[in-house]
Amino acid sequence: MIYTNVRAFIIRETEQGEEVLVQRRVRSDEQRAPIELPGGRLEEFETLLDCLAREIKEETGLEMEKVIDPTDRVETVTDEGFKVECMAPFAVYQTIEGPVDSFGVYFKCKAAGKLLEKGDYTDNIKWITRNELAILLKEDKLSFVDKAGVQFFLNKKKRVTD
């Protein structure tokens, strides 16, 4: 069984520069409580963007305003009744070894509203700078699924501005 997920880099601009929303994952069936990006599993036939908006709301209390990355989005319907969507996300990940087989799609987005103190299996929901995000990565405090995504995010910005 492979789990399919969406993950959100929720971005805001401040006087200190770009900030990203993170949260602590709190589940009774897990020993570790890592820091992670908002996101979660798709429900059957749920669109990626619908799942993204739902997970952001459930975990942070925010309403997704807009997705920054999908520049193009195409939807088709076949004669057999399949409805298929295709878009360009920020990044994708796949676990290629380990106890959980997981595939996911990262989106950069904007969101608004009031942050929850505790969300759906989350707490310590807060905005951090890119430098603070890099420190979390270096100190191995991120969830296993977000380590590569955060590294990609930090490297991508660096390549664009170099």
C-alpha positions as CSV (number, residue, x, y, z in Angstrom):
1,M,0.0,0.0,0.0
2,I,1.4,3.4,-1.0
3,Y,0.2,6.5,0.8
4,T,-0.5,9.5,-1.4
5,N,-0.1,12.9,0.3
6,V,0.0,16.7,-0.3
7,R,2.3,18.9,1.6
8,A,2.2,22.8,1.9
9,F,4.9,25.3,2.0
10,I,2.7,28.1,3.2
11,I,4.6,31.3,2.6
12,R,4.3,34.9,3.8
13,E,6.5,37.9,3.4
14,T,7.5,39.9,6.4
15,E,10.1,42.7,7.1
16,Q,12.5,39.8,8.1
17,G,11.9,38.2,4.7
18,E,10.1,35.1,3.6
19,E,8.6,32.9,6.4
20,V,7.2,29.4,6.3
21,L,4.5,27.8,8.5
22,V,5.5,24.7,10.4
23,Q,3.9,22.7,13.1
24,R,4.7,19.9,15.6
25,R,3.2,16.5,14.7
26,V,1.5,15.0,17.7
27,R,0.2,11.4,17.4
28,S,-0.3,9.0,20.2
29,D,0.9,6.1,18.1
30,E,4.3,7.7,17.4
31,Q,7.2,8.1,19.8
32,R,8.8,11.1,18.1
33,A,7.0,14.5,17.7
34,P,8.8,16.0,14.7
35,I,8.3,19.4,13.1
36,E,6.6,19.2,9.8
37,L,4.8,21.1,7.1
38,P,1.0,21.0,6.9
39,G,-0.4,18.3,4.8
40,G,-1.7,14.8,4.7
41,R,-3.3,11.9,2.8
42,L,-5.7,12.2,-0.1
43,E,-9.1,10.8,0.3
44,E,-10.6,8.7,-2.5
45,F,-11.0,10.8,-5.7
46,E,-10.2,14.0,-3.8
47,T,-8.3,16.5,-6.0
48,L,-4.8,17.5,-4.9
49,L,-5.8,21.1,-4.4
50,D,-9.0,20.1,-2.5
51,C,-6.9,17.9,-0.2
52,L,-4.4,20.7,0.3
53,A,-7.1,23.2,1.3
54,R,-8.7,20.7,3.7
55,E,-5.4,19.7,5.3
56,I,-4.3,23.3,5.8
57,K,-7.7,24.1,7.4
58,E,-7.7,21.0,9.7
59,E,-4.1,21.4,10.8
60,T,-3.6,25.1,11.0
61,G,-7.0,26.8,10.9
62,L,-6.0,28.9,7.9
63,E,-7.9,29.1,4.6
64,M,-5.8,28.5,1.5
65,E,-5.9,31.7,-0.6
66,K,-3.9,30.7,-3.6
67,V,-1.4,28.2,-4.8
68,I,1.7,29.9,-6.1
69,D,3.1,27.1,-8.3
70,P,0.7,25.5,-10.7
71,T,1.1,27.7,-13.7
72,D,-0.9,25.4,-15.9
73,R,-3.8,23.1,-15.0
74,V,-5.5,20.7,-17.4
75,E,-8.6,18.6,-16.7
76,T,-9.8,15.9,-19.1
77,V,-12.7,13.5,-19.2
78,T,-12.5,10.2,-21.1
79,D,-15.3,8.3,-22.9
80,E,-14.9,5.6,-20.2
81,G,-15.8,8.2,-17.5
82,F,-12.3,8.9,-16.1
83,K,-11.8,12.5,-15.0
84,V,-8.1,13.3,-14.9
85,E,-6.3,16.5,-13.7
86,C,-2.7,17.4,-14.5
87,M,-0.7,20.4,-13.1
88,A,2.8,21.6,-12.3
89,P,3.4,21.5,-8.5
90,F,6.5,22.9,-6.7
91,A,8.0,19.4,-6.1
92,V,7.2,15.7,-5.6
93,Y,8.7,13.2,-3.2
94,Q,8.7,9.4,-2.9
95,T,10.1,7.3,-0.2
96,I,12.3,4.7,-1.8
97,E,13.3,2.8,1.3
98,G,11.9,2.4,4.8
99,P,8.9,1.2,6.8
100,V,6.3,3.5,5.0
101,D,5.8,3.6,1.3
102,S,4.7,7.2,0.6
103,F,4.4,9.5,-2.4
104,G,3.5,13.2,-2.2
105,V,3.2,16.5,-3.9
106,Y,4.5,19.8,-2.5
107,F,2.8,23.1,-3.2
108,K,3.8,26.6,-2.3
109,C,0.8,28.6,-1.3
110,K,-0.6,31.6,0.5
111,A,-3.1,31.3,3.3
112,A,-5.0,33.6,5.6
113,G,-6.9,33.5,8.9
114,K,-6.2,32.9,12.5
115,L,-3.8,30.1,13.5
116,L,-5.1,27.4,15.7
117,E,-3.3,26.6,19.0
118,K,-3.8,22.9,18.2
119,G,-4.9,21.4,15.0
120,D,-5.7,17.9,13.7
121,Y,-2.7,16.0,15.3
122,T,-0.7,19.2,15.5
123,D,0.4,21.9,17.9
124,N,3.1,24.6,18.1
125,I,1.9,26.0,14.8
126,K,4.1,28.9,14.0
127,W,5.8,31.0,11.3
128,I,9.6,30.7,11.0
129,T,12.2,32.2,8.8
130,R,14.1,30.4,6.1
131,N,17.2,30.4,8.3
132,E,15.2,28.8,11.2
133,L,13.9,26.2,8.7
134,A,17.5,25.4,7.7
135,I,18.5,25.0,11.3
136,L,15.6,22.5,11.9
137,L,16.9,20.6,8.9
138,K,20.5,20.6,10.2
139,E,19.4,19.6,13.7
140,D,17.4,16.6,12.3
141,K,14.1,17.9,13.9
142,L,11.9,17.6,10.8
143,S,9.6,14.7,9.9
144,F,11.2,12.0,7.7
145,V,8.9,12.9,4.9
146,D,9.7,16.6,4.9
147,K,13.5,16.5,5.1
148,A,14.1,16.1,1.4
149,G,11.3,18.5,0.5
150,V,12.7,21.2,2.8
151,Q,16.2,20.7,1.5
152,F,14.8,21.0,-2.1
153,F,12.9,24.2,-1.1
154,L,16.0,25.8,0.5
155,N,18.2,24.8,-2.4
156,K,15.7,25.9,-5.1
157,K,15.5,29.4,-3.6
158,K,19.3,29.6,-3.5
159,R,19.7,28.6,-7.1
160,V,17.1,31.2,-8.2
161,T,18.8,34.1,-6.4
162,D,22.5,33.1,-7.1
